[in-house]
């Protein structure tokens, strides 16, 4: 049994009353995949912000990047591929497009999500003076709403 099939079995085992009366199976699966990727994102962000970037500004020679944005940039590729894999192989298994086309669509929608993440992090940390980790969690909630709508109606539509 593949990893995706194992995850689907766990989702199906948890998808019981009253959840199956409230949410469609696809929406529930998307939520589980999104929550899993969001949790991984928060853990990776915390670890990278505190231990890799070490709360220091990163001087690239032509620009100085703040520590919260540096961590965001480093976490991005990890959550990009785990999110695509989870959505393609677990949440939206019955889609009609080939992997390469879906990956291109997913990349385009993630660019929008990345812009939302960047703008929100700049706003929350630098203008609202909210700590970086809570700012990241709040930003993720905003980004998840955008991502669900785009995944459902564009990236993984049937």
ZAMARPA-505439 format. One record per atom (N, C-alpha, C): residue in three letters; chain; x, y, z. Coordinates in nm, 2 decimals, padded with zeros to 4 digits, always signed. Atoms other than C-alpha are relative to their C-alpha. Last residue first. Layout:
// residues N
{r 'ALA' 'A' {X Y Z}}
...
This chain:
// residues 158
{r 'UNK' 'A' {+00.03 +00.12 +00.08}}
{r 'UNK' 'A' {-01.28 +01.79 -01.24}}
{r 'UNK' 'A' {-00.03 +00.02 -00.14}}
{r 'UNK' 'A' {+00.14 +00.02 +00.04}}
{r 'UNK' 'A' {-01.12 +02.09 -01.09}}
{r 'UNK' 'A' {-00.01 -00.12 -00.08}}
{r 'UNK' 'A' {+00.03 +00.14 +00.00}}
{r 'UNK' 'A' {-00.77 +02.05 -00.94}}
{r 'UNK' 'A' {-00.15 -00.02 -00.03}}
{r 'UNK' 'A' {-00.11 +00.10 +00.01}}
{r 'UNK' 'A' {-00.61 +02.38 -01.02}}
{r 'UNK' 'A' {-00.04 -00.14 -00.01}}
{r 'UNK' 'A' {-00.10 -00.02 +00.11}}
{r 'UNK' 'A' {-00.90 +02.61 -01.10}}
{r 'UNK' 'A' {+00.10 -00.12 -00.01}}
{r 'UNK' 'A' {+00.06 -00.05 +00.12}}
{r 'UNK' 'A' {-01.23 +02.60 -00.90}}
{r 'UNK' 'A' {+00.10 +00.01 -00.12}}
{r 'UNK' 'A' {+00.13 +00.06 +00.04}}
{r 'UNK' 'A' {-01.14 +02.38 -00.61}}
{r 'UNK' 'A' {-00.04 +00.04 -00.13}}
{r 'UNK' 'A' {-00.02 +00.14 +00.03}}
{r 'UNK' 'A' {-00.77 +02.47 -00.59}}
{r 'UNK' 'A' {-00.13 -00.07 -00.05}}
{r 'UNK' 'A' {-00.07 +00.01 +00.12}}
{r 'UNK' 'A' {-00.84 +02.84 -00.62}}
{r 'UNK' 'A' {+00.02 -00.15 -00.04}}
{r 'UNK' 'A' {+00.08 -00.05 +00.11}}
{r 'UNK' 'A' {-01.10 +02.85 -00.35}}
{r 'UNK' 'A' {+00.06 -00.02 -00.14}}
{r 'UNK' 'A' {+00.11 +00.10 +00.02}}
{r 'UNK' 'A' {-00.90 +02.63 -00.12}}
{r 'UNK' 'A' {-00.08 +00.04 -00.11}}
{r 'UNK' 'A' {-00.05 +00.12 +00.06}}
{r 'UNK' 'A' {-00.58 +02.84 -00.17}}
{r 'UNK' 'A' {-00.12 -00.10 -00.02}}
{r 'UNK' 'A' {-00.03 -00.03 +00.14}}
{r 'UNK' 'A' {-00.75 +03.18 -00.10}}
{r 'UNK' 'A' {+00.03 -00.14 -00.07}}
{r 'UNK' 'A' {+00.13 -00.03 +00.06}}
{r 'UNK' 'A' {-00.90 +03.05 +00.23}}
{r 'UNK' 'A' {+00.02 +00.02 -00.15}}
{r 'UNK' 'A' {+00.08 +00.12 +00.02}}
{r 'UNK' 'A' {-00.57 +02.89 +00.32}}
{r 'UNK' 'A' {-00.13 +00.03 -00.07}}
{r 'UNK' 'A' {-00.05 +00.07 +00.12}}
{r 'UNK' 'A' {-00.37 +03.21 +00.26}}
{r 'UNK' 'A' {-00.08 -00.13 -00.03}}
{r 'UNK' 'A' {+00.04 -00.08 +00.11}}
{r 'UNK' 'A' {-00.57 +03.40 +00.52}}
{r 'UNK' 'A' {+00.03 -00.07 -00.13}}
{r 'UNK' 'A' {+00.14 +00.01 +00.00}}
{r 'UNK' 'A' {-00.52 +03.12 +00.78}}
{r 'UNK' 'A' {-00.06 +00.08 -00.12}}
{r 'UNK' 'A' {+00.03 +00.13 +00.05}}
{r 'UNK' 'A' {-00.15 +03.11 +00.69}}
{r 'UNK' 'A' {-00.15 -00.02 -00.01}}
{r 'UNK' 'A' {-00.02 -00.01 +00.14}}
{r 'UNK' 'A' {-00.11 +03.48 +00.75}}
{r 'UNK' 'A' {-00.04 -00.13 -00.07}}
{r 'UNK' 'A' {+00.11 -00.08 +00.05}}
{r 'UNK' 'A' {-00.25 +03.44 +01.10}}
{r 'UNK' 'A' {+00.01 +00.01 -00.15}}
{r 'UNK' 'A' {+00.12 +00.08 -00.02}}
{r 'UNK' 'A' {+00.00 +03.15 +01.17}}
{r 'UNK' 'A' {-00.13 +00.08 -00.05}}
{r 'UNK' 'A' {+00.00 +00.11 +00.10}}
{r 'UNK' 'A' {+00.29 +03.35 +01.03}}
{r 'UNK' 'A' {-00.13 -00.08 +00.00}}
{r 'UNK' 'A' {+00.03 -00.06 +00.13}}
{r 'UNK' 'A' {+00.20 +03.65 +01.23}}
{r 'UNK' 'A' {+00.00 -00.10 -00.11}}
{r 'UNK' 'A' {+00.14 -00.02 +00.01}}
{r 'UNK' 'A' {+00.19 +03.43 +01.54}}
{r 'UNK' 'A' {-00.04 +00.07 -00.13}}
{r 'UNK' 'A' {+00.06 +00.13 +00.00}}
{r 'UNK' 'A' {+00.55 +03.32 +01.46}}
{r 'UNK' 'A' {-00.16 +00.01 +00.00}}
{r 'UNK' 'A' {-00.01 +00.07 +00.13}}
{r 'UNK' 'A' {+00.68 +03.67 +01.36}}
{r 'UNK' 'A' {-00.08 -00.14 +00.00}}
{r 'UNK' 'A' {-00.12 +00.09 +00.01}}
{r 'UNK' 'A' {+00.56 +03.86 +01.67}}
{r 'UNK' 'A' {+00.00 -00.08 -00.12}}
{r 'UNK' 'A' {+00.04 +00.14 -00.05}}
{r 'UNK' 'A' {+00.29 +04.12 +01.60}}
{r 'UNK' 'A' {+00.13 -00.08 -00.02}}
{r 'UNK' 'A' {-00.09 +00.04 -00.11}}
{r 'UNK' 'A' {+00.42 +04.48 +01.56}}
{r 'UNK' 'A' {-00.05 -00.13 +00.07}}
{r 'UNK' 'A' {+00.09 +00.03 -00.11}}
{r 'UNK' 'A' {+00.12 +04.59 +01.34}}
{r 'UNK' 'A' {+00.08 -00.04 +00.12}}
{r 'UNK' 'A' {+00.09 -00.11 -00.02}}
{r 'UNK' 'A' {+00.34 +04.76 +01.08}}
{r 'UNK' 'A' {-00.09 -00.02 +00.12}}
{r 'UNK' 'A' {-00.06 -00.13 +00.00}}
{r 'UNK' 'A' {+00.65 +04.55 +01.06}}
{r 'UNK' 'A' {-00.09 +00.12 +00.02}}
{r 'UNK' 'A' {-00.12 -00.01 -00.08}}
{r 'UNK' 'A' {+00.53 +04.21 +01.17}}
{r 'UNK' 'A' {+00.05 +00.14 +00.01}}
{r 'UNK' 'A' {+00.01 +00.04 -00.14}}
{r 'UNK' 'A' {+00.17 +04.21 +01.06}}
{r 'UNK' 'A' {+00.12 +00.02 +00.09}}
{r 'UNK' 'A' {+00.10 -00.08 -00.07}}
{r 'UNK' 'A' {+00.20 +04.41 +00.74}}
{r 'UNK' 'A' {+00.00 -00.03 +00.15}}
{r 'UNK' 'A' {-00.05 -00.14 -00.01}}
{r 'UNK' 'A' {+00.52 +04.26 +00.62}}
{r 'UNK' 'A' {-00.09 +00.09 +00.08}}
{r 'UNK' 'A' {-00.11 +00.00 -00.10}}
{r 'UNK' 'A' {+00.40 +03.91 +00.70}}
{r 'UNK' 'A' {+00.06 +00.14 +00.02}}
{r 'UNK' 'A' {+00.06 +00.02 -00.14}}
{r 'UNK' 'A' {+00.06 +03.98 +00.53}}
{r 'UNK' 'A' {+00.12 +00.00 +00.10}}
{r 'UNK' 'A' {+00.06 -00.12 -00.04}}
{r 'UNK' 'A' {+00.23 +04.11 +00.21}}
{r 'UNK' 'A' {-00.06 +00.00 +00.15}}
{r 'UNK' 'A' {-00.10 -00.10 -00.02}}
{r 'UNK' 'A' {+00.47 +03.82 +00.19}}
{r 'UNK' 'A' {-00.07 +00.13 +00.05}}
{r 'UNK' 'A' {-00.08 +00.03 -00.12}}
{r 'UNK' 'A' {+00.20 +03.56 +00.26}}
{r 'UNK' 'A' {+00.10 +00.11 +00.02}}
{r 'UNK' 'A' {+00.08 -00.02 -00.12}}
{r 'UNK' 'A' {-00.04 +03.71 +00.01}}
{r 'UNK' 'A' {+00.08 -00.02 +00.13}}
{r 'UNK' 'A' {+00.02 -00.15 -00.01}}
{r 'UNK' 'A' {+00.23 +03.73 -00.25}}
{r 'UNK' 'A' {-00.09 +00.04 +00.12}}
{r 'UNK' 'A' {-00.13 -00.06 -00.05}}
{r 'UNK' 'A' {+00.32 +03.37 -00.18}}
{r 'UNK' 'A' {-00.01 +00.15 +00.02}}
{r 'UNK' 'A' {-00.01 +00.02 -00.15}}
{r 'UNK' 'A' {-00.04 +03.27 -00.21}}
{r 'UNK' 'A' {+00.12 +00.05 +00.06}}
{r 'UNK' 'A' {+00.09 -00.08 -00.07}}
{r 'UNK' 'A' {-00.06 +03.43 -00.55}}
{r 'UNK' 'A' {+00.00 -00.01 +00.15}}
{r 'UNK' 'A' {-00.06 -00.14 +00.01}}
{r 'UNK' 'A' {+00.26 +03.26 -00.66}}
{r 'UNK' 'A' {-00.10 +00.10 +00.07}}
{r 'UNK' 'A' {-00.09 -00.02 -00.12}}
{r 'UNK' 'A' {+00.10 +02.94 -00.52}}
{r 'UNK' 'A' {+00.07 +00.13 -00.01}}
{r 'UNK' 'A' {+00.08 -00.04 -00.12}}
{r 'UNK' 'A' {-00.18 +02.97 -00.77}}
{r 'UNK' 'A' {+00.08 +00.02 +00.12}}
{r 'UNK' 'A' {+00.05 -00.13 +00.02}}
{r 'UNK' 'A' {+00.07 +02.98 -01.06}}
{r 'UNK' 'A' {-00.09 +00.05 +00.12}}
{r 'UNK' 'A' {-00.11 -00.10 -00.02}}
{r 'UNK' 'A' {+00.27 +02.69 -00.92}}
{r 'UNK' 'A' {-00.06 +00.14 -00.02}}
{r 'UNK' 'A' {-00.03 -00.01 -00.14}}
{r 'UNK' 'A' {-00.05 +02.48 -00.88}}
{r 'UNK' 'A' {+00.11 +00.11 +00.02}}
{r 'UNK' 'A' {+00.12 -00.08 -00.06}}
{r 'UNK' 'A' {-00.15 +02.55 -01.24}}
{r 'UNK' 'A' {+00.02 +00.02 +00.15}}
{r 'UNK' 'A' {-00.01 -00.13 +00.05}}
{r 'UNK' 'A' {+00.20 +02.44 -01.36}}
{r 'UNK' 'A' {-00.11 +00.09 +00.06}}
{r 'UNK' 'A' {-00.11 -00.07 -00.07}}
{r 'UNK' 'A' {+00.19 +02.14 -01.13}}
{r 'UNK' 'A' {+00.02 +00.14 -00.05}}
{r 'UNK' 'A' {+00.04 -00.04 -00.14}}
{r 'UNK' 'A' {-00.15 +02.05 -01.26}}
{r 'UNK' 'A' {+00.11 +00.07 +00.08}}
{r 'UNK' 'A' {+00.09 -00.11 +00.02}}
{r 'UNK' 'A' {-00.02 +02.06 -01.62}}
{r 'UNK' 'A' {-00.06 +00.05 +00.14}}
{r 'UNK' 'A' {-00.08 -00.12 +00.04}}
{r 'UNK' 'A' {+00.28 +01.85 -01.53}}
{r 'UNK' 'A' {-00.09 +00.12 -00.01}}
{r 'UNK' 'A' {-00.08 -00.06 -00.11}}
{r 'UNK' 'A' {+00.07 +01.60 -01.34}}
{r 'UNK' 'A' {+00.07 +00.13 -00.04}}
{r 'UNK' 'A' {-00.13 +00.07 -00.03}}
{r 'UNK' 'A' {-00.18 +01.53 -01.62}}
{r 'UNK' 'A' {+00.08 +00.08 +00.11}}
{r 'UNK' 'A' {-00.12 -00.06 +00.06}}
{r 'UNK' 'A' {-00.53 +01.68 -01.59}}
{r 'UNK' 'A' {+00.12 -00.08 +00.03}}
{r 'UNK' 'A' {-00.02 +00.04 +00.14}}
{r 'UNK' 'A' {-00.85 +01.49 -01.53}}
{r 'UNK' 'A' {+00.13 +00.05 -00.06}}
{r 'UNK' 'A' {+00.00 -00.11 +00.09}}
{r 'UNK' 'A' {-00.89 +01.50 -01.15}}
{r 'UNK' 'A' {+00.05 -00.05 -00.14}}
{r 'UNK' 'A' {+00.07 +00.02 +00.13}}
{r 'UNK' 'A' {-01.00 +01.20 -00.96}}
{r 'UNK' 'A' {+00.00 +00.12 -00.09}}
{r 'UNK' 'A' {-00.05 +00.11 +00.07}}
{r 'UNK' 'A' {-00.74 +01.20 -00.68}}
{r 'UNK' 'A' {-00.06 -00.01 -00.14}}
{r 'UNK' 'A' {+00.06 -00.01 +00.13}}
{r 'UNK' 'A' {-00.82 +01.55 -00.55}}
{r 'UNK' 'A' {+00.05 -00.11 -00.10}}
{r 'UNK' 'A' {+00.12 -00.08 +00.00}}
{r 'UNK' 'A' {-00.75 +01.53 -00.18}}
{r 'UNK' 'A' {-00.08 +00.00 -00.13}}
{r 'UNK' 'A' {+00.09 +00.04 -00.11}}
{r 'UNK' 'A' {-00.50 +01.24 -00.15}}
{r 'UNK' 'A' {-00.13 +00.08 -00.02}}
{r 'UNK' 'A' {+00.01 +00.14 -00.03}}
{r 'UNK' 'A' {-00.26 +01.22 -00.45}}
{r 'UNK' 'A' {-00.10 -00.04 +00.11}}
{r 'UNK' 'A' {+00.01 +00.08 +00.12}}
{r 'UNK' 'A' {-00.29 +01.56 -00.61}}
{r 'UNK' 'A' {-00.03 -00.15 +00.03}}
{r 'UNK' 'A' {+00.12 -00.03 +00.08}}
{r 'UNK' 'A' {-00.36 +01.76 -00.30}}
{r 'UNK' 'A' {-00.02 -00.09 -00.12}}
{r 'UNK' 'A' {+00.12 +00.04 -00.08}}
{r 'UNK' 'A' {-00.10 +01.58 -00.08}}
{r 'UNK' 'A' {-00.13 +00.03 -00.08}}
{r 'UNK' 'A' {+00.01 +00.15 -00.01}}
{r 'UNK' 'A' {+00.17 +01.59 -00.35}}
{r 'UNK' 'A' {-00.13 -00.04 +00.08}}
{r 'UNK' 'A' {+00.04 +00.05 +00.13}}
{r 'UNK' 'A' {+00.11 +01.96 -00.43}}
{r 'UNK' 'A' {-00.03 -00.15 +00.01}}
{r 'UNK' 'A' {+00.14 -00.04 +00.03}}
{r 'UNK' 'A' {+00.11 +02.06 -00.06}}
{r 'UNK' 'A' {-00.05 -00.06 -00.13}}
{r 'UNK' 'A' {+00.09 +00.08 -00.09}}
{r 'UNK' 'A' {+00.43 +01.86 +00.01}}
{r 'UNK' 'A' {-00.15 +00.03 -00.03}}
{r 'UNK' 'A' {+00.01 +00.13 +00.05}}
{r 'UNK' 'A' {+00.59 +02.02 -00.29}}
{r 'UNK' 'A' {-00.08 -00.10 +00.08}}
{r 'UNK' 'A' {+00.05 +00.00 +00.14}}
{r 'UNK' 'A' {+00.51 +02.38 -00.21}}
{r 'UNK' 'A' {-00.02 -00.15 -00.05}}
{r 'UNK' 'A' {+00.15 +00.01 -00.01}}
{r 'UNK' 'A' {+00.55 +02.32 +00.17}}
{r 'UNK' 'A' {-00.06 +00.01 -00.14}}
{r 'UNK' 'A' {+00.04 +00.12 -00.08}}
{r 'UNK' 'A' {+00.92 +02.24 +00.13}}
{r 'UNK' 'A' {-00.15 -00.01 -00.01}}
{r 'UNK' 'A' {-00.01 +00.12 +00.09}}
{r 'UNK' 'A' {+00.99 +02.50 -00.14}}
{r 'UNK' 'A' {-00.05 -00.13 +00.07}}
{r 'UNK' 'A' {+00.09 +00.01 +00.12}}
{r 'UNK' 'A' {+00.84 +02.78 +00.07}}
{r 'UNK' 'A' {+00.02 -00.13 -00.08}}
{r 'UNK' 'A' {+00.10 +00.10 -00.02}}
{r 'UNK' 'A' {+01.02 +02.71 +00.40}}
{r 'UNK' 'A' {-00.09 -00.02 -00.12}}
{r 'UNK' 'A' {-00.06 +00.13 -00.02}}
{r 'UNK' 'A' {+01.34 +02.89 +00.30}}
{r 'UNK' 'A' {-00.11 -00.11 +00.02}}
{r 'UNK' 'A' {-00.06 +00.04 +00.13}}
{r 'UNK' 'A' {+01.16 +03.20 +00.16}}
{r 'UNK' 'A' {+00.05 -00.14 +00.01}}
{r 'UNK' 'A' {+00.11 +00.03 +00.09}}
{r 'UNK' 'A' {+00.94 +03.23 +00.48}}
{r 'UNK' 'A' {+00.05 -00.05 -00.14}}
{r 'UNK' 'A' {+00.06 +00.13 -00.04}}
{r 'UNK' 'A' {+01.25 +03.19 +00.70}}
{r 'UNK' 'A' {-00.12 -00.03 -00.09}}
{r 'UNK' 'A' {-00.10 +00.11 +00.03}}
{r 'UNK' 'A' {+01.42 +03.47 +00.51}}
{r 'UNK' 'A' {-00.05 -00.13 +00.03}}
{r 'UNK' 'A' {+00.02 +00.02 +00.14}}
{r 'UNK' 'A' {+01.10 +03.69 +00.54}}
{r 'UNK' 'A' {+00.10 -00.11 -00.05}}
{r 'UNK' 'A' {+00.13 +00.06 +00.02}}
{r 'UNK' 'A' {+01.10 +03.65 +00.92}}
{r 'UNK' 'A' {-00.03 -00.03 -00.15}}
{r 'UNK' 'A' {+00.01 +00.14 -00.04}}
{r 'UNK' 'A' {+01.47 +03.72 +00.94}}
{r 'UNK' 'A' {-00.13 -00.07 -00.02}}
{r 'UNK' 'A' {+00.03 +00.01 -00.14}}
{r 'UNK' 'A' {+01.47 +04.04 +00.74}}
{r 'UNK' 'A' {-00.02 -00.15 +00.03}}
{r 'UNK' 'A' {+00.13 +00.06 -00.02}}
{r 'UNK' 'A' {+01.64 +04.03 +00.40}}
{r 'UNK' 'A' {-00.02 -00.02 +00.15}}
{r 'UNK' 'A' {+00.00 +00.06 -00.13}}
{r 'UNK' 'A' {+01.92 +04.27 +00.32}}
{r 'UNK' 'A' {-00.14 -00.05 +00.03}}
{r 'UNK' 'A' {+00.11 -00.03 -00.08}}
{r 'UNK' 'A' {+01.96 +04.34 -00.05}}
{r 'UNK' 'A' {+00.02 -00.07 +00.14}}
{r 'UNK' 'A' {+00.08 -00.10 +00.07}}
{r 'UNK' 'A' {+02.23 +04.35 -00.31}}
{r 'UNK' 'A' {-00.12 +00.04 +00.08}}
{r 'UNK' 'A' {-00.09 -00.09 +00.07}}
{r 'UNK' 'A' {+02.50 +04.18 -00.10}}
{r 'UNK' 'A' {-00.08 +00.11 -00.07}}
{r 'UNK' 'A' {-00.03 +00.07 +00.12}}
{r 'UNK' 'A' {+02.27 +03.90 +00.02}}
{r 'UNK' 'A' {+00.09 +00.08 -00.09}}
{r 'UNK' 'A' {-00.05 -00.09 +00.10}}
{r 'UNK' 'A' {+02.27 +04.02 +00.37}}
{r 'UNK' 'A' {+00.04 -00.07 -00.12}}
{r 'UNK' 'A' {-00.09 +00.07 +00.10}}
{r 'UNK' 'A' {+02.05 +03.80 +00.59}}
{r 'UNK' 'A' {+00.04 +00.10 -00.11}}
{r 'UNK' 'A' {+00.02 -00.05 +00.14}}
{r 'UNK' 'A' {+01.91 +03.97 +00.90}}
{r 'UNK' 'A' {+00.10 -00.07 -00.09}}
{r 'UNK' 'A' {-00.10 -00.10 +00.05}}
{r 'UNK' 'A' {+01.94 +03.75 +01.21}}
{r 'UNK' 'A' {-00.04 +00.05 -00.14}}
{r 'UNK' 'A' {+00.05 -00.14 -00.02}}
{r 'UNK' 'A' {+01.67 +03.57 +01.40}}
{r 'UNK' 'A' {+00.09 +00.11 -00.04}}
{r 'UNK' 'A' {-00.05 -00.04 -00.13}}
{r 'UNK' 'A' {+01.88 +03.25 +01.39}}
{r 'UNK' 'A' {-00.04 +00.14 +00.03}}
{r 'UNK' 'A' {-00.02 -00.15 +00.01}}
{r 'UNK' 'A' {+01.83 +03.21 +01.02}}
{r 'UNK' 'A' {+00.04 +00.06 +00.13}}
{r 'UNK' 'A' {-00.07 -00.01 +00.13}}
{r 'UNK' 'A' {+01.88 +02.83 +01.06}}
{r 'UNK' 'A' {+00.03 +00.15 -00.02}}
{r 'UNK' 'A' {-00.13 +00.07 +00.00}}
{r 'UNK' 'A' {+01.79 +02.78 +01.43}}
{r 'UNK' 'A' {+00.08 +00.01 -00.13}}
{r 'UNK' 'A' {-00.07 +00.00 -00.13}}
{r 'UNK' 'A' {+01.50 +03.02 +01.53}}
{r 'UNK' 'A' {+00.14 -00.06 -00.02}}
{r 'UNK' 'A' {-00.01 -00.14 -00.05}}
{r 'UNK' 'A' {+01.35 +03.11 +01.19}}
{r 'UNK' 'A' {+00.09 +00.00 +00.12}}
{r 'UNK' 'A' {-00.09 -00.08 +00.08}}
{r 'UNK' 'A' {+01.42 +02.77 +01.04}}
{r 'UNK' 'A' {+00.02 +00.14 +00.05}}
{r 'UNK' 'A' {-00.14 +00.06 -00.01}}
{r 'UNK' 'A' {+01.28 +02.57 +01.33}}
{r 'UNK' 'A' {+00.09 +00.08 -00.09}}
{r 'UNK' 'A' {-00.06 -00.02 -00.13}}
{r 'UNK' 'A' {+00.97 +02.79 +01.36}}
{r 'UNK' 'A' {+00.15 -00.04 +00.01}}
{r 'UNK' 'A' {-00.02 -00.14 -00.02}}
{r 'UNK' 'A' {+00.90 +02.80 +00.99}}
{r 'UNK' 'A' {+00.07 +00.03 +00.13}}
{r 'UNK' 'A' {-00.12 -00.03 +00.08}}
{r 'UNK' 'A' {+00.95 +02.42 +00.96}}
{r 'UNK' 'A' {+00.03 +00.15 +00.02}}
{r 'UNK' 'A' {-00.12 +00.07 -00.06}}
{r 'UNK' 'A' {+00.70 +02.36 +01.24}}
{r 'UNK' 'A' {+00.13 +00.04 -00.07}}
{r 'UNK' 'A' {-00.03 -00.08 -00.12}}
{r 'UNK' 'A' {+00.45 +02.62 +01.10}}
{r 'UNK' 'A' {+00.12 -00.06 +00.08}}
{r 'UNK' 'A' {-00.05 -00.13 +00.03}}
{r 'UNK' 'A' {+00.48 +02.47 +00.75}}
{r 'UNK' 'A' {+00.03 +00.08 +00.13}}
{r 'UNK' 'A' {-00.13 +00.01 +00.04}}
{r 'UNK' 'A' {+00.43 +02.12 +00.88}}
{r 'UNK' 'A' {+00.07 +00.13 -00.03}}
{r 'UNK' 'A' {-00.07 +00.04 -00.12}}
{r 'UNK' 'A' {+00.12 +02.22 +01.06}}
{r 'UNK' 'A' {+00.15 -00.02 -00.03}}
{r 'UNK' 'A' {-00.01 -00.12 -00.08}}
{r 'UNK' 'A' {-00.01 +02.40 +00.75}}
{r 'UNK' 'A' {+00.08 -00.03 +00.13}}
{r 'UNK' 'A' {-00.11 -00.09 +00.07}}
{r 'UNK' 'A' {+00.07 +02.10 +00.53}}
{r 'UNK' 'A' {+00.02 +00.12 +00.08}}
{r 'UNK' 'A' {-00.12 +00.07 -00.01}}
{r 'UNK' 'A' {-00.13 +01.87 +00.77}}
{r 'UNK' 'A' {+00.12 +00.09 -00.06}}
{r 'UNK' 'A' {-00.04 -00.01 -00.14}}
{r 'UNK' 'A' {-00.41 +02.12 +00.80}}
{r 'UNK' 'A' {+00.13 -00.07 +00.02}}
{r 'UNK' 'A' {-00.04 -00.14 -00.03}}
{r 'UNK' 'A' {-00.43 +02.15 +00.42}}
{r 'UNK' 'A' {+00.05 +00.02 +00.14}}
{r 'UNK' 'A' {-00.13 -00.03 +00.07}}
{r 'UNK' 'A' {-00.43 +01.78 +00.37}}
{r 'UNK' 'A' {+00.05 +00.14 +00.03}}
{r 'UNK' 'A' {-00.10 +00.08 -00.07}}
{r 'UNK' 'A' {-00.70 +01.73 +00.64}}
{r 'UNK' 'A' {+00.14 +00.03 -00.07}}
{r 'UNK' 'A' {-00.03 -00.06 -00.13}}
{r 'UNK' 'A' {-00.90 +02.02 +00.49}}
{r 'UNK' 'A' {+00.11 -00.07 +00.08}}
{r 'UNK' 'A' {-00.08 -00.13 +00.02}}
{r 'UNK' 'A' {-00.87 +01.89 +00.14}}
{r 'UNK' 'A' {+00.04 +00.06 +00.13}}
{r 'UNK' 'A' {-00.13 +00.04 +00.03}}
{r 'UNK' 'A' {-00.99 +01.55 +00.26}}
{r 'UNK' 'A' {+00.10 +00.11 -00.03}}
{r 'UNK' 'A' {-00.06 +00.05 -00.12}}
{r 'UNK' 'A' {-01.29 +01.71 +00.43}}
{r 'UNK' 'A' {+00.15 -00.05 -00.03}}
{r 'UNK' 'A' {-00.03 -00.12 -00.08}}
{r 'UNK' 'A' {-01.37 +01.91 +00.12}}
{r 'UNK' 'A' {+00.07 -00.05 +00.13}}
{r 'UNK' 'A' {-00.11 -00.08 +00.07}}
{r 'UNK' 'A' {-01.35 +01.60 -00.10}}
{r 'UNK' 'A' {+00.05 +00.12 +00.09}}
{r 'UNK' 'A' {-00.12 +00.07 -00.02}}
{r 'UNK' 'A' {-01.56 +01.39 +00.14}}
{r 'UNK' 'A' {+00.12 +00.07 -00.06}}
{r 'UNK' 'A' {-00.01 +00.10 +00.11}}
{r 'UNK' 'A' {-01.83 +01.66 +00.15}}
{r 'UNK' 'A' {+00.13 -00.08 +00.03}}
{r 'UNK' 'A' {-00.10 -00.02 +00.10}}
{r 'UNK' 'A' {-01.86 +01.83 +00.49}}
{r 'UNK' 'A' {-00.01 -00.11 -00.11}}
{r 'UNK' 'A' {-00.04 -00.14 +00.01}}
{r 'UNK' 'A' {-02.14 +01.87 +00.74}}
{r 'UNK' 'A' {+00.08 +00.03 -00.12}}
{r 'UNK' 'A' {+00.12 -00.07 +00.02}}
{r 'UNK' 'A' {-02.32 +01.53 +00.74}}
{r 'UNK' 'A' {+00.03 +00.15 -00.03}}
{r 'UNK' 'A' {+00.05 +00.03 +00.13}}
{r 'UNK' 'A' {-02.00 +01.34 +00.69}}
{r 'UNK' 'A' {-00.13 +00.06 -00.03}}
{r 'UNK' 'A' {-00.08 -00.07 +00.10}}
{r 'UNK' 'A' {-01.85 +01.52 +00.99}}
{r 'UNK' 'A' {-00.05 -00.03 -00.14}}
{r 'UNK' 'A' {+00.09 -00.09 +00.08}}
{r 'UNK' 'A' {-02.14 +01.41 +01.22}}
{r 'UNK' 'A' {+00.08 +00.07 -00.11}}
{r 'UNK' 'A' {+00.10 -00.09 -00.05}}
{r 'UNK' 'A' {-02.09 +01.12 +01.17}}
{r 'UNK' 'A' {+00.05 +00.08 +00.11}}
{r 'UNK' 'A' {+00.12 +00.07 -00.06}}
{r 'UNK' 'A' {-01.77 +00.97 +01.03}}
{r 'UNK' 'A' {-00.10 +00.10 +00.04}}
{r 'UNK' 'A' {+00.12 -00.06 +00.06}}
{r 'UNK' 'A' {-01.48 +01.08 +00.82}}
{r 'UNK' 'A' {-00.13 -00.07 +00.03}}
{r 'UNK' 'A' {+00.04 -00.12 -00.08}}
{r 'UNK' 'A' {-01.21 +00.97 +01.06}}
{r 'UNK' 'A' {-00.13 +00.07 -00.05}}
{r 'UNK' 'A' {+00.03 +00.05 -00.13}}
{r 'UNK' 'A' {-01.17 +00.62 +00.90}}
{r 'UNK' 'A' {-00.05 +00.11 +00.09}}
{r 'UNK' 'A' {+00.13 +00.07 +00.01}}
{r 'UNK' 'A' {-01.19 +00.77 +00.55}}
{r 'UNK' 'A' {-00.04 -00.05 +00.14}}
{r 'UNK' 'A' {+00.10 -00.11 +00.02}}
{r 'UNK' 'A' {-00.90 +01.02 +00.64}}
{r 'UNK' 'A' {-00.14 -00.07 +00.00}}
{r 'UNK' 'A' {+00.01 -00.07 -00.13}}
{r 'UNK' 'A' {-00.69 +00.73 +00.78}}
{r 'UNK' 'A' {-00.11 +00.11 -00.01}}
{r 'UNK' 'A' {+00.07 +00.09 -00.09}}
{r 'UNK' 'A' {-00.76 +00.52 +00.46}}
{r 'UNK' 'A' {-00.02 +00.07 +00.14}}
{r 'UNK' 'A' {+00.14 +00.00 +00.04}}
{r 'UNK' 'A' {-00.67 +00.82 +00.24}}
{r 'UNK' 'A' {-00.08 -00.09 +00.09}}
{r 'UNK' 'A' {+00.06 -00.13 -00.05}}
{r 'UNK' 'A' {-00.34 +00.86 +00.43}}
{r 'UNK' 'A' {-00.15 +00.00 -00.03}}
{r 'UNK' 'A' {+00.01 +00.01 -00.15}}
{r 'UNK' 'A' {-00.26 +00.49 +00.38}}
{r 'UNK' 'A' {-00.06 +00.13 +00.06}}
{r 'UNK' 'A' {+00.11 +00.09 -00.04}}
{r 'UNK' 'A' {-00.35 +00.52 +00.01}}
{r 'UNK' 'A' {-00.01 -00.02 +00.15}}
{r 'UNK' 'A' {+00.12 -00.07 +00.03}}
{r 'UNK' 'A' {-00.12 +00.82 -00.03}}
{r 'UNK' 'A' {-00.12 -00.09 +00.04}}
{r 'UNK' 'A' {+00.02 -00.10 -00.10}}
{r 'UNK' 'A' {+00.17 +00.64 +00.14}}
{r 'UNK' 'A' {-00.14 +00.07 -00.02}}
{r 'UNK' 'A' {-00.08 -00.12 +00.01}}
{r 'UNK' 'A' {+00.13 +00.34 -00.09}}
{r 'UNK' 'A' {-00.03 +00.10 +00.11}}
{r 'UNK' 'A' {+00.08 -00.12 +00.00}}
{r 'UNK' 'A' {+00.00 +00.00 +00.00}}
{r 'UNK' 'A' {+00.09 +00.13 +00.00}}
